[in-house]
Amino acid sequence: MKAMVIRKIASLSENPRPLDLVEMDIPKPGRKQVLLEVLACGVCHTELDEIEGRTPPPFFPVVPGHQVVGRVVDCGEGVRGLKLGERVGVGWIYSSCGKCPHCRTGDENLCPEFRATGRDVHGGYAQYMVVEESSAFKIPHIFSDAEAAPLLCAGAIGYRSLRLANMEDGMSLGLAGFGASAHLVIQMAKKLYPRSKIFVFARSQREREFAVELGASWAGDISDPPPKPPERIIDTTPAWRPVLESLAHLDRGGRLVVNAIRKEEADKEVLLELDYARHLWLEKEVKTVANVSRRDIKEFLDLASQIPIRPEVQEFPLEEANTALRELKERRIRGAKVLRISSP
């Protein structure tokens, strides 16, 4: 099978083509695992974190990709809930211990033995992949393969962010950054909290215009003052500057939810500007999102099909994964980027 692999840690500014196209053996499913023919795979900023070493894979070469839509083509022993030919999705969670307090309460994303798809095991930048049956979720028929891919991470982690924000209808919501996740969050928020004003902070004029198209009440630059201090803000950016600006914008007693696996190191010196009175005082809260649980993916897919959410996607063939990653690094984004993968 064809696959794109990470061979070593590399900076995209120094190596604009960090992934290599290789031939690999088609994997075989083990007990309670299924083999998927990969149809599409979303491109996520976490892949950049893996490539550039902020959350490095434990082995090389590794196949990245954790927003996978595939068709079940083989089942290992003990598989009971999936059948050949069914279309399923795979997110960042590949497996967890199932026994720790976090797993027992449905927060297996916090499990000490959490393994991530496309980092700790081979992922979806390939024509085939194996996944645990427990981490494969049936995709609603309403979504095409490309539409479904970003729902599995960008959408599911946005759903978890909204839950952790403790939003109530009528509260104002800020979104810092407007990429793959935020363009799905705004569609959720407008359905779940119809009386809430949504303010978008984005550096790109194109992203701000897109936000208004999707129903934002206001859109400005990261540092621009909104019409009123938001009671909740979700930061979906890879940088530190929007975190500080969001804290400055946040209302008294408000909550900032940081939706990112890692932040880029290049601008961490901005943290030296942190001022207690301006950024943290008056009972402001900061909450971080740690990946997603199985519950998040399942519940979000159900919600997304009911709304229905319509992801905007830009498709690339598997062989052009480096181009998609480079555009993501350069913030050339409108919606989500998805690899279209077809098997021989």
C-alpha positions as CSV (number, residue, x, y, z in Angstrom):
1,M,0.0,0.0,0.0
2,K,1.0,3.6,-0.4
3,A,1.6,5.7,2.7
4,M,3.1,9.1,3.6
5,V,5.5,8.7,6.6
6,I,7.4,10.9,9.0
7,R,11.0,9.7,9.1
8,K,12.5,12.2,11.6
9,I,11.8,15.5,13.5
10,A,12.1,18.4,11.1
11,S,11.1,22.1,10.9
12,L,8.9,22.9,7.9
13,S,10.7,26.2,7.5
14,E,13.9,24.2,6.8
15,N,12.3,21.1,5.1
16,P,9.1,22.0,3.3
17,R,8.6,18.3,2.3
18,P,8.9,16.4,5.6
19,L,6.8,13.4,4.6
20,D,8.0,10.7,2.3
21,L,5.8,8.5,0.0
22,V,6.6,4.9,0.6
23,E,5.3,1.4,-0.1
24,M,4.3,-0.6,3.0
25,D,2.7,-4.0,3.7
26,I,-1.1,-3.9,4.3
27,P,-1.5,-4.4,8.1
28,K,-3.5,-7.3,9.5
29,P,-6.1,-6.7,12.2
30,G,-5.5,-8.3,15.6
31,R,-8.1,-9.3,18.2
32,K,-11.0,-6.8,18.4
33,Q,-9.4,-4.8,15.6
34,V,-10.6,-3.9,12.1
35,L,-8.8,-3.2,8.9
36,L,-9.9,-0.1,7.1
37,E,-9.6,0.9,3.5
38,V,-8.9,4.6,4.0
39,L,-11.2,6.9,2.0
40,A,-10.2,10.3,3.4
41,C,-8.1,11.7,6.2
42,G,-8.2,15.2,7.6
43,V,-5.0,17.3,7.9
44,C,-4.6,18.7,11.5
45,H,-2.2,21.1,13.1
46,T,-1.2,18.2,15.4
47,E,0.6,16.6,12.5
48,L,2.8,19.7,12.5
49,D,3.4,19.2,16.2
50,E,4.5,15.7,15.5
51,I,6.7,16.6,12.6
52,E,8.4,19.5,14.4
53,G,8.8,17.6,17.7
54,R,6.4,19.3,20.0
55,T,4.6,16.0,20.5
56,P,7.0,13.6,18.9
57,P,6.2,10.0,17.8
58,P,7.8,7.2,19.9
59,F,9.1,5.5,16.7
60,F,10.0,6.2,13.1
61,P,9.0,6.0,10.4
62,V,5.4,6.5,11.4
63,V,2.2,7.2,9.3
64,P,0.5,10.3,10.7
65,G,-3.2,11.2,10.4
66,H,-6.0,11.0,13.0
67,Q,-9.2,12.2,11.2
68,V,-9.8,9.0,9.3
69,V,-12.8,7.9,7.3
70,G,-12.6,4.3,6.1
71,R,-14.5,1.2,5.0
72,V,-14.2,-2.0,7.1
73,V,-12.6,-4.6,4.8
74,D,-11.4,-7.2,7.4
75,C,-12.3,-8.0,11.0
76,G,-10.1,-9.6,13.7
77,E,-11.2,-12.2,16.2
78,G,-13.7,-10.9,18.7
79,V,-15.2,-8.0,16.6
80,R,-18.9,-7.9,17.2
81,G,-20.2,-4.4,16.5
82,L,-18.9,-3.8,13.0
83,K,-19.4,-5.5,9.7
84,L,-17.6,-5.7,6.4
85,G,-18.4,-2.7,4.2
86,E,-19.4,-0.3,7.0
87,R,-18.1,3.2,6.9
88,V,-16.4,4.3,10.1
89,G,-14.4,7.2,11.5
90,V,-11.3,7.2,13.7
91,G,-10.1,10.2,15.8
92,W,-7.1,11.0,17.9
93,I,-7.9,8.4,20.5
94,Y,-6.6,5.0,19.4
95,S,-6.7,3.1,22.7
96,S,-6.6,3.5,26.5
97,C,-6.2,1.1,29.5
98,G,-9.9,0.9,30.2
99,K,-9.3,0.4,34.0
100,C,-8.0,3.7,35.4
101,P,-10.3,6.3,37.1
102,H,-10.3,8.4,34.0
103,C,-11.4,5.5,31.7
104,R,-14.0,4.4,34.2
105,T,-15.6,7.9,34.1
106,G,-15.5,8.3,30.4
107,D,-12.5,10.6,30.3
108,E,-10.1,8.1,28.7
109,N,-8.4,11.0,26.9
110,L,-6.7,11.6,30.3
111,C,-5.6,8.0,30.7
112,P,-1.9,7.6,31.5
113,E,-1.8,4.8,28.9
114,F,-3.6,6.9,26.2
115,R,-2.3,6.1,22.7
116,A,-2.9,8.5,19.8
117,T,-3.8,7.5,16.3
118,G,-1.0,8.6,13.8
119,R,1.6,9.2,16.5
120,D,1.8,6.2,18.8
121,V,0.5,3.9,16.1
122,H,0.2,4.2,12.3
123,G,-2.6,6.5,11.2
124,G,-4.6,7.5,8.1
125,Y,-2.1,9.0,5.7
126,A,-2.2,5.6,4.0
127,Q,-4.4,3.4,1.9
128,Y,-5.1,1.1,4.8
129,M,-4.9,1.2,8.6
130,V,-5.8,-1.0,11.6
131,V,-7.9,0.4,14.5
132,E,-9.4,-0.9,17.7
133,E,-13.1,-1.7,17.2
134,S,-13.9,0.5,20.3
135,S,-12.3,3.5,18.6
136,A,-14.1,3.2,15.3
137,F,-17.4,5.2,15.0
138,K,-20.1,4.8,12.4
139,I,-20.4,7.8,10.1
140,P,-23.9,9.3,9.5
141,H,-24.9,8.9,5.9
142,I,-25.6,12.6,5.5
143,F,-21.8,13.3,5.3
144,S,-19.5,12.7,2.4
145,D,-16.1,11.1,3.2
146,A,-14.4,14.5,2.9
147,E,-17.0,16.2,5.1
148,A,-16.8,13.6,7.8
149,A,-13.0,13.7,8.2
150,P,-12.7,17.0,10.0
151,L,-15.6,16.1,12.3
152,L,-13.5,13.4,13.9
153,C,-11.0,15.8,15.5
154,A,-11.6,19.5,14.6
155,G,-15.3,19.0,15.3
156,A,-15.1,16.6,18.2
157,I,-12.5,18.7,20.1
158,G,-14.5,21.8,19.4
159,Y,-17.5,20.0,20.9
160,R,-15.5,19.1,24.0
161,S,-14.3,22.8,24.2
162,L,-17.9,24.0,24.3
163,R,-18.7,21.5,27.0
164,L,-15.7,22.6,29.1
165,A,-16.6,26.3,28.6
166,N,-19.9,25.8,30.6
167,M,-21.8,27.9,28.1
168,E,-25.3,29.0,28.7
169,D,-27.7,30.4,26.1
170,G,-27.3,34.2,26.0
171,M,-23.7,34.2,27.1
172,S,-21.3,35.9,24.6
173,L,-18.8,33.5,23.1
174,G,-15.4,34.5,21.6
175,L,-13.5,32.4,19.2
176,A,-9.7,33.1,18.8
177,G,-8.6,31.8,15.5
178,F,-10.9,30.7,12.7
179,G,-9.6,27.5,11.2
180,A,-10.9,23.9,10.9
181,S,-12.1,23.7,14.5
182,A,-13.6,27.1,14.9
183,H,-15.6,27.0,11.7
184,L,-17.4,24.0,13.1
185,V,-17.7,25.4,16.6
186,I,-19.6,28.4,15.4
187,Q,-22.1,26.2,13.6
188,M,-22.6,24.2,16.9
189,A,-22.8,27.3,19.0
190,K,-25.4,29.0,16.8
191,K,-27.7,25.9,17.1
192,L,-27.1,25.2,20.8
193,Y,-27.1,28.9,22.0
194,P,-29.3,30.8,19.6
195,R,-29.4,34.0,21.9
196,S,-25.6,34.2,22.2
197,K,-23.5,36.7,20.4
198,I,-20.4,35.2,18.8
199,F,-17.2,37.3,18.4
200,V,-14.3,36.1,16.3
201,F,-10.7,37.2,16.6
202,A,-8.5,36.3,13.6
203,R,-5.4,37.7,12.1
204,S,-6.5,37.0,8.5
205,Q,-9.1,39.2,6.8
206,R,-10.2,36.2,4.8
207,E,-10.9,34.3,8.0
208,R,-12.8,37.2,9.5
209,E,-15.0,37.4,6.4
210,F,-15.6,33.7,6.5
211,A,-16.6,34.0,10.1
212,V,-19.2,36.6,9.3
213,E,-20.5,34.4,6.5
214,L,-21.1,31.7,9.1
215,G,-23.0,34.0,11.4
216,A,-20.4,35.7,13.6
217,S,-21.9,38.9,15.2
218,W,-18.5,40.6,14.9
219,A,-15.1,39.7,13.6
220,G,-11.8,41.6,14.3
221,D,-8.1,41.1,14.6
222,I,-6.6,39.2,17.6
223,S,-6.0,42.5,19.5
224,D,-9.1,44.4,18.5
225,P,-11.6,45.1,21.3
226,P,-14.9,43.3,20.8
227,P,-18.3,45.1,21.2
228,K,-18.4,43.7,24.8
229,P,-16.2,41.4,26.9
230,P,-17.1,37.8,26.1
231,E,-18.1,35.6,29.0
232,R,-16.5,32.6,27.3
233,I,-13.6,32.4,24.8
234,I,-12.3,29.3,23.0
235,D,-8.7,29.6,21.7
236,T,-8.1,27.3,18.7
237,T,-4.7,28.8,17.6
238,P,-1.2,27.2,17.7
239,A,0.3,30.4,19.1
240,W,0.7,32.1,22.6
241,R,-0.2,35.7,21.6
242,P,-3.9,34.9,21.2
243,V,-4.0,33.4,24.7
244,L,-2.8,36.7,26.2
245,E,-5.1,38.8,24.1
246,S,-8.1,36.5,24.9
247,L,-7.4,36.9,28.6
248,A,-7.4,40.6,28.2
249,H,-10.7,40.6,26.3
250,L,-12.4,38.1,28.7
251,D,-15.2,39.4,31.0
252,R,-14.9,39.3,34.8
253,G,-15.5,35.8,36.1
254,G,-15.1,34.5,32.5
255,R,-13.5,31.3,31.3
256,L,-10.9,30.8,28.5
257,V,-10.7,27.3,27.1
258,V,-7.5,26.6,25.2
259,N,-8.1,24.1,22.5
260,A,-4.7,22.9,21.5
261,I,-2.5,19.9,22.0
262,R,0.7,22.0,21.9
263,K,1.6,25.7,21.4
264,E,4.5,26.7,19.1
265,E,7.7,27.6,20.9
266,A,8.6,30.4,18.6
267,D,6.5,33.1,20.3
268,K,6.6,31.9,23.9
269,E,8.4,35.0,24.9
270,V,5.1,36.8,24.8
271,L,4.3,35.1,28.1
272,L,6.7,37.5,29.7
273,E,4.0,40.2,29.0
274,L,1.6,38.4,31.3
275,D,0.2,40.9,33.7
276,Y,-1.9,39.7,36.6
277,A,-4.2,42.7,36.8
278,R,-4.9,42.8,33.1
279,H,-5.0,39.2,32.2
280,L,-6.0,37.1,35.2
281,W,-7.5,39.2,38.0
282,L,-11.2,39.3,38.7
283,E,-11.7,35.6,38.9
284,K,-10.9,34.7,35.3
285,E,-10.4,31.0,34.6
286,V,-8.3,29.0,32.2
287,K,-9.2,25.5,31.1
288,T,-7.3,23.3,28.7
289,V,-8.6,20.6,26.4
290,A,-6.7,17.3,26.4
291,N,-7.5,15.5,23.2
292,V,-11.0,13.9,22.9
293,S,-12.8,11.0,24.5
294,R,-14.8,8.3,22.7
295,R,-18.0,10.0,24.1
296,D,-17.0,13.3,22.5
297,I,-16.7,11.8,19.0
298,K,-19.9,9.7,19.3
299,E,-22.0,12.6,20.7
300,F,-20.6,15.1,18.3
301,L,-21.3,12.9,15.2
302,D,-24.9,12.6,16.3
303,L,-25.2,16.3,16.9
304,A,-23.5,17.2,13.7
305,S,-25.9,15.1,11.7
306,Q,-28.9,16.7,13.4
307,I,-27.9,20.4,12.9
308,P,-26.6,19.5,10.2
309,I,-23.1,20.9,10.3
310,R,-21.5,21.5,6.9
311,P,-17.7,21.5,7.0
312,E,-16.0,23.5,4.3
313,V,-13.1,21.3,2.9
314,Q,-10.3,21.7,0.5
315,E,-9.2,18.3,-0.9
316,F,-5.7,17.1,-1.8
317,P,-4.5,13.7,-3.1
318,L,-2.4,11.6,-0.7
319,E,0.8,12.4,-2.6
320,E,0.3,16.2,-1.9
321,A,0.1,15.8,1.9
322,N,3.3,18.0,2.2
323,T,1.5,20.8,0.2
324,A,-1.5,20.6,2.6
325,L,0.7,20.7,5.6
326,R,2.8,23.7,4.3
327,E,-0.4,25.7,3.6
328,L,-1.6,24.9,7.1
329,K,1.7,26.1,8.6
330,E,1.4,29.3,6.5
331,R,-2.2,29.8,7.8
332,R,-3.6,29.5,4.3
333,I,-6.9,28.1,5.6
334,R,-10.6,28.3,4.8
335,G,-12.3,25.5,6.7
336,A,-10.4,22.2,6.8
337,K,-7.9,20.4,4.6
338,V,-8.6,16.8,3.7
339,L,-6.5,14.1,1.9
340,R,-8.5,12.1,-0.6
341,I,-7.1,8.6,-0.5
342,S,-8.1,5.8,-2.9
343,S,-7.0,2.2,-2.7
344,P,-5.9,0.2,-5.8
